[in-house]
């Protein structure tokens, strides 16, 4: 980027890496105080993006674990119903209904969306 280069020549939509690199290159042509500020902004954007990506990955893992645990609860309740039916010779689904009711009473969990933006 030169001093005469027009700002409109920048891409209208840049990736995070392109934006960080452009900010660092632009800092070369700025006064010292502004250059330091531009570099600091680029560094913080980079660090924040990495932290956000890590948090999103952890959120997805926890969401998957939560879904697995909920499925396990329902499976165990069905197994309890099956054992009770075998023992008493009377069909029952009381454990399954109770498990479903208790799972509904748990606070809602926001599941990761398949179309989340990748940073």
Rosetta constraint file for C-alpha pairs under 8 A:
AtomPair CA 1 CA 5 HARMONIC 6.08 0.50
AtomPair CA 1 CA 25 HARMONIC 6.98 0.50
AtomPair CA 1 CA 26 HARMONIC 6.59 0.50
AtomPair CA 1 CA 29 HARMONIC 8.00 0.50
AtomPair CA 2 CA 29 HARMONIC 7.44 0.50
AtomPair CA 3 CA 29 HARMONIC 6.95 0.50
AtomPair CA 5 CA 9 HARMONIC 7.44 0.50
AtomPair CA 6 CA 10 HARMONIC 7.99 0.50
AtomPair CA 14 CA 18 HARMONIC 5.72 0.50
AtomPair CA 14 CA 19 HARMONIC 5.87 0.50
AtomPair CA 15 CA 19 HARMONIC 6.14 0.50
AtomPair CA 16 CA 20 HARMONIC 6.19 0.50
AtomPair CA 16 CA 46 HARMONIC 7.91 0.50
AtomPair CA 16 CA 119 HARMONIC 7.09 0.50
AtomPair CA 17 CA 21 HARMONIC 6.11 0.50
AtomPair CA 18 CA 22 HARMONIC 5.98 0.50
AtomPair CA 19 CA 23 HARMONIC 6.11 0.50
AtomPair CA 20 CA 24 HARMONIC 6.29 0.50
AtomPair CA 20 CA 42 HARMONIC 5.19 0.50
AtomPair CA 20 CA 43 HARMONIC 7.80 0.50
AtomPair CA 20 CA 45 HARMONIC 7.43 0.50
AtomPair CA 20 CA 46 HARMONIC 7.10 0.50
AtomPair CA 21 CA 25 HARMONIC 6.15 0.50
AtomPair CA 21 CA 42 HARMONIC 7.96 0.50
AtomPair CA 22 CA 26 HARMONIC 5.94 0.50
AtomPair CA 23 CA 27 HARMONIC 6.10 0.50
AtomPair CA 23 CA 38 HARMONIC 6.31 0.50
AtomPair CA 23 CA 39 HARMONIC 7.00 0.50
AtomPair CA 23 CA 42 HARMONIC 6.25 0.50
AtomPair CA 24 CA 28 HARMONIC 7.00 0.50
AtomPair CA 24 CA 38 HARMONIC 6.92 0.50
AtomPair CA 24 CA 39 HARMONIC 5.75 0.50
AtomPair CA 24 CA 42 HARMONIC 6.77 0.50
AtomPair CA 25 CA 29 HARMONIC 7.61 0.50
AtomPair CA 26 CA 30 HARMONIC 6.81 0.50
AtomPair CA 26 CA 35 HARMONIC 7.87 0.50
AtomPair CA 27 CA 31 HARMONIC 7.99 0.50
AtomPair CA 27 CA 34 HARMONIC 7.20 0.50
AtomPair CA 27 CA 35 HARMONIC 4.29 0.50
AtomPair CA 27 CA 36 HARMONIC 7.36 0.50
AtomPair CA 27 CA 38 HARMONIC 5.80 0.50
AtomPair CA 27 CA 39 HARMONIC 6.55 0.50
AtomPair CA 28 CA 35 HARMONIC 6.50 0.50
AtomPair CA 29 CA 35 HARMONIC 7.63 0.50
AtomPair CA 30 CA 34 HARMONIC 5.87 0.50
AtomPair CA 30 CA 35 HARMONIC 5.24 0.50
AtomPair CA 31 CA 35 HARMONIC 5.86 0.50
AtomPair CA 32 CA 36 HARMONIC 6.14 0.50
AtomPair CA 33 CA 37 HARMONIC 6.32 0.50
AtomPair CA 34 CA 38 HARMONIC 6.06 0.50
AtomPair CA 35 CA 39 HARMONIC 6.11 0.50
AtomPair CA 36 CA 40 HARMONIC 6.10 0.50
AtomPair CA 37 CA 41 HARMONIC 6.15 0.50
AtomPair CA 38 CA 42 HARMONIC 6.20 0.50
AtomPair CA 39 CA 43 HARMONIC 6.11 0.50
AtomPair CA 40 CA 44 HARMONIC 6.12 0.50
AtomPair CA 41 CA 45 HARMONIC 6.08 0.50
AtomPair CA 42 CA 46 HARMONIC 6.17 0.50
AtomPair CA 43 CA 47 HARMONIC 6.19 0.50
AtomPair CA 44 CA 48 HARMONIC 5.87 0.50
AtomPair CA 45 CA 49 HARMONIC 5.99 0.50
AtomPair CA 46 CA 50 HARMONIC 6.35 0.50
AtomPair CA 47 CA 51 HARMONIC 6.23 0.50
AtomPair CA 48 CA 52 HARMONIC 6.03 0.50
AtomPair CA 49 CA 53 HARMONIC 6.14 0.50
AtomPair CA 49 CA 119 HARMONIC 6.71 0.50
AtomPair CA 50 CA 54 HARMONIC 6.22 0.50
AtomPair CA 51 CA 55 HARMONIC 6.10 0.50
AtomPair CA 52 CA 56 HARMONIC 6.11 0.50
AtomPair CA 53 CA 57 HARMONIC 6.24 0.50
AtomPair CA 53 CA 118 HARMONIC 7.58 0.50
AtomPair CA 53 CA 119 HARMONIC 6.46 0.50
AtomPair CA 54 CA 58 HARMONIC 6.23 0.50
AtomPair CA 55 CA 59 HARMONIC 6.03 0.50
AtomPair CA 56 CA 60 HARMONIC 6.18 0.50
AtomPair CA 57 CA 61 HARMONIC 6.26 0.50
AtomPair CA 58 CA 62 HARMONIC 6.12 0.50
AtomPair CA 59 CA 63 HARMONIC 6.03 0.50
AtomPair CA 59 CA 112 HARMONIC 7.09 0.50
AtomPair CA 60 CA 64 HARMONIC 6.17 0.50
AtomPair CA 60 CA 111 HARMONIC 7.42 0.50
AtomPair CA 60 CA 112 HARMONIC 5.53 0.50
AtomPair CA 61 CA 65 HARMONIC 6.20 0.50
AtomPair CA 62 CA 66 HARMONIC 6.01 0.50
AtomPair CA 63 CA 67 HARMONIC 6.23 0.50
AtomPair CA 63 CA 109 HARMONIC 7.79 0.50
AtomPair CA 63 CA 110 HARMONIC 7.74 0.50
AtomPair CA 63 CA 111 HARMONIC 5.62 0.50
AtomPair CA 63 CA 112 HARMONIC 6.66 0.50
AtomPair CA 64 CA 68 HARMONIC 6.23 0.50
AtomPair CA 65 CA 69 HARMONIC 6.13 0.50
AtomPair CA 66 CA 70 HARMONIC 6.15 0.50
AtomPair CA 67 CA 71 HARMONIC 6.19 0.50
AtomPair CA 68 CA 72 HARMONIC 6.15 0.50
AtomPair CA 69 CA 73 HARMONIC 6.24 0.50
AtomPair CA 70 CA 74 HARMONIC 6.42 0.50
AtomPair CA 70 CA 103 HARMONIC 7.42 0.50
AtomPair CA 71 CA 75 HARMONIC 6.11 0.50
AtomPair CA 72 CA 76 HARMONIC 6.07 0.50
AtomPair CA 73 CA 77 HARMONIC 6.18 0.50
AtomPair CA 73 CA 99 HARMONIC 6.84 0.50
AtomPair CA 74 CA 78 HARMONIC 6.25 0.50
AtomPair CA 74 CA 96 HARMONIC 6.37 0.50
AtomPair CA 74 CA 99 HARMONIC 6.29 0.50
AtomPair CA 74 CA 100 HARMONIC 7.14 0.50
AtomPair CA 75 CA 79 HARMONIC 6.20 0.50
AtomPair CA 76 CA 80 HARMONIC 6.15 0.50
AtomPair CA 77 CA 81 HARMONIC 6.26 0.50
AtomPair CA 77 CA 95 HARMONIC 5.03 0.50
AtomPair CA 77 CA 96 HARMONIC 4.86 0.50
AtomPair CA 77 CA 99 HARMONIC 6.42 0.50
AtomPair CA 78 CA 82 HARMONIC 6.15 0.50
AtomPair CA 78 CA 93 HARMONIC 7.30 0.50
AtomPair CA 78 CA 95 HARMONIC 6.80 0.50
AtomPair CA 78 CA 96 HARMONIC 5.55 0.50
AtomPair CA 79 CA 83 HARMONIC 6.16 0.50
AtomPair CA 80 CA 84 HARMONIC 6.07 0.50
AtomPair CA 80 CA 95 HARMONIC 6.59 0.50
AtomPair CA 81 CA 85 HARMONIC 6.01 0.50
AtomPair CA 81 CA 91 HARMONIC 7.98 0.50
AtomPair CA 81 CA 92 HARMONIC 5.90 0.50
AtomPair CA 81 CA 93 HARMONIC 5.58 0.50
AtomPair CA 81 CA 94 HARMONIC 6.94 0.50
AtomPair CA 81 CA 95 HARMONIC 5.88 0.50
AtomPair CA 81 CA 96 HARMONIC 7.07 0.50
AtomPair CA 82 CA 86 HARMONIC 6.13 0.50
AtomPair CA 82 CA 92 HARMONIC 7.82 0.50
AtomPair CA 83 CA 87 HARMONIC 6.13 0.50
AtomPair CA 84 CA 88 HARMONIC 5.92 0.50
AtomPair CA 84 CA 89 HARMONIC 7.78 0.50
AtomPair CA 84 CA 90 HARMONIC 7.89 0.50
AtomPair CA 84 CA 92 HARMONIC 7.47 0.50
AtomPair CA 85 CA 89 HARMONIC 5.03 0.50
AtomPair CA 85 CA 90 HARMONIC 5.09 0.50
AtomPair CA 85 CA 91 HARMONIC 5.15 0.50
AtomPair CA 85 CA 92 HARMONIC 6.13 0.50
AtomPair CA 86 CA 90 HARMONIC 7.57 0.50
AtomPair CA 93 CA 97 HARMONIC 6.24 0.50
AtomPair CA 94 CA 98 HARMONIC 6.10 0.50
AtomPair CA 95 CA 99 HARMONIC 6.06 0.50
AtomPair CA 96 CA 100 HARMONIC 6.15 0.50
AtomPair CA 97 CA 101 HARMONIC 6.12 0.50
AtomPair CA 98 CA 102 HARMONIC 6.14 0.50
AtomPair CA 99 CA 103 HARMONIC 6.05 0.50
AtomPair CA 100 CA 104 HARMONIC 6.17 0.50
AtomPair CA 101 CA 105 HARMONIC 6.39 0.50
AtomPair CA 102 CA 106 HARMONIC 6.57 0.50
AtomPair CA 112 CA 116 HARMONIC 7.55 0.50
